[in-house]
Each structure stands twice: as C-alpha cells, then as structure tokens.
Amino acid sequence: MTRRYVPSSLPRLAEDWEADGPRVLDAVLAEDDGEEAEYAALMGAADASAELLAGLPDGRRRRVVVVVDSPADRGPVTWRDVVAVHVDDRDDADPDDDLAWWATQEVGDLLASL
C-alpha cells in the first residue's frame, strides 16, 4: 500500500464528496513509514493546500488534506481508499497549527457544519 497526502480545499472536498472519490492531482509521499516522516508529508500537503485557498470566501479558507491508502502511487481512488481527512479548525489558521482529524464517514457532517 502507498499512503498519499493529497492537498485539497473545502470546495474541492465538497465536489469530491458528491463524486466517486477524491481527485488526486498532486500528492505528497512520506519518505518512510515513520511517524515523523508521515507528519512531515501531512504538513507538506497542508502547505500545498494553503496555495489553493487564495480568493476563497470566508468560511472556506481552511487547509484540507485527504489521506489515501491505495495499491499504487498513481491513479484514481475511491472513498474506500481514504483513511482520514485533516482540516483546519478555522479560516486562515497559522501554518504551524495542526489540522483536525476527521474519519471518512464524518466528511458529510463536516461539510454540512460549514
């Protein structure tokens, strides 16, 4: 299995939630299976997500990272491949802040709460 950290945004996540699965345009891979490497990959994807936020309205400027486990490091994925979604708890969060963890089955509730 390959774990991919996929930068996203709330509008993209909402579109993907209605589709078969998240779009994996660019992904960050951890250098190894170690906790520090995985955290570095998560935060690298969060930095890439921050670049997607320019011009978004209030209530939508949160970094989003979709974590995917799949048999290959390329190609389409489904929601069954998603192991978690990480999201800022507020707009324009500090880049050093940790992201909140959401289970895949909670994504609908997350989106409805915004």
Backbone hydrogen bonds, N-H to C=O, Kabsch-Sander energy under -0.5 kcal/mol:
donor,donor_aa,acceptor,acceptor_aa,energy
2,T,70,S,-3.3
4,R,2,T,-0.6
4,R,68,V,-3.2
5,Y,28,V,-2.3
6,V,4,R,-0.7
6,V,66,V,-3.0
8,S,64,V,-2.6
10,L,60,R,-0.6
13,L,9,S,-3.0
14,A,10,L,-2.5
15,E,11,P,-2.1
16,D,12,R,-2.9
17,W,13,L,-2.4
18,E,14,A,-1.1
19,A,15,E,-0.6
19,A,16,D,-0.7
25,L,23,R,-0.8
28,V,5,Y,-2.6
30,A,3,R,-0.5
38,E,34,G,-2.3
39,Y,35,E,-2.3
40,A,36,E,-2.3
41,A,37,A,-2.0
42,L,38,E,-2.4
43,M,39,Y,-2.6
44,G,40,A,-2.1
45,A,41,A,-2.3
46,A,42,L,-2.0
47,D,43,M,-2.1
48,A,44,G,-1.8
49,S,45,A,-2.3
50,A,46,A,-2.0
51,E,47,D,-0.9
52,L,49,S,-1.7
53,L,50,A,-1.1
56,L,53,L,-2.2
60,R,57,P,-1.7
62,R,60,R,-1.4
64,V,8,S,-1.0
65,V,86,H,-2.7
66,V,6,V,-2.6
67,V,65,V,-0.5
67,V,84,A,-2.8
68,V,4,R,-2.8
68,V,66,V,-0.6
69,D,81,D,-3.0
70,S,2,T,-2.3
70,S,68,V,-0.5
77,V,22,P,-0.5
79,W,20,D,-1.4
81,D,78,T,-1.5
82,V,79,W,-0.9
83,V,67,V,-2.6
84,A,67,V,-1.1
85,V,102,W,-2.5
86,H,65,V,-3.1
87,V,100,A,-2.3
88,D,63,R,-1.9
92,D,61,R,-2.1
93,A,90,R,-0.8
97,D,94,D,-2.1
100,A,87,V,-3.0
102,W,85,V,-2.5
106,E,103,A,-1.9
107,V,104,T,-1.6
110,L,106,E,-2.4
111,L,107,V,-2.7
112,A,108,G,-2.1
113,S,109,D,-1.5
114,L,111,L,-0.9
